[in-house]
Amino acid sequence: MMLRNNYLTVLALGCLVLTAAASEAATREYFIAAEDVPWDYAPAGKDLTHHAPLPSEVDGHTKWHKTRFIEYTDAEFQTRKAQPAWLGILGPIIRAEVGDSVIVHFRNKGNSPYSMHPHGLRYTKDDEGADYHPGGRGARVKPGESYSYTWIADDRSGPGPRESSSTVWWYHSHVDEPEDVNAGLLGPIVVTAQGKARKDGSPKDVQREFVTLFMTFVESAVDKSDEKNAVLMNTINGYSFGNLAGLHLRQGETVRWYVLGMGAERDLHTAHWHGETVEWNGRHTDVIELLPATMVTVNMTAQNAGTWLYHCHVAEHVKGGMHTTYTISK
Ligand SMILES: [Cu+2]
């Protein structure tokens, strides 16, 4: 009996140690640069959703220069970290489990001052990354300069009582905010509830996650504020006309979609999945309403095998190329 009690005590202590280790707060470090890069909104040169040529007003006007958040492996900023194709123009996913700290070592390799401003996470004035009065040290990082931001994921950064095991937030440059965001300087933060994260910060209870931004980018060789001469690129993650690739899932998987909006007054979008419904705030739907900076987390149980349309339901936008497909394979 004594032996059995000892055994149980050891087992219980072991479990306690394991539980403590699993929810131990981590410091997650990222090395991210702002960089001017060439960008093609439709690299296939055709409408891949409909297997058709691009409309004449878009054909030949899909290549522009953007500025993006690019992730590197370390402080040398020499080796880029690969990211999934479906992230498109978005910067890397910054992850945290509630209780974690995030340190982002930011280097401005671009030609204008930029910053990194997080939604949802906790910061001091210096680490807010937004240029206005009073400003902090990270508000405006000049070209060639660096700043390390420290952000905290506390319980108010994590999923709320009615939410799933993880939730999504924005980060973006906030020096000349409208210009910076239109340039492409934006990305997602995913915060997972305490004890519900894998080692990499992703939620344990879903098999797959996607992040999709619905946004119309404005391009003009002359002046972007002159809308008459501007080209409007209606995109999901910076790709138009079915050129966003890699939205592949498997039948039976629980998939979490983080759906984001950003941009201007024209950016009222209704993200619509064909083939499946999603669960959002205790209701089933297949359309999510988005306004600039909206952040929505929904779950899909992938059952209906096939290739399905995923598009904005606003007439001008779907006409203008804000669509792609996702595939559920058996
Ligand atoms: Cu739209």
Residues whose N, C-alpha, C, O or C-beta is under 5 A from the ligand:
A	BS01	CU	L268 H269 T270 C312 V314 H317
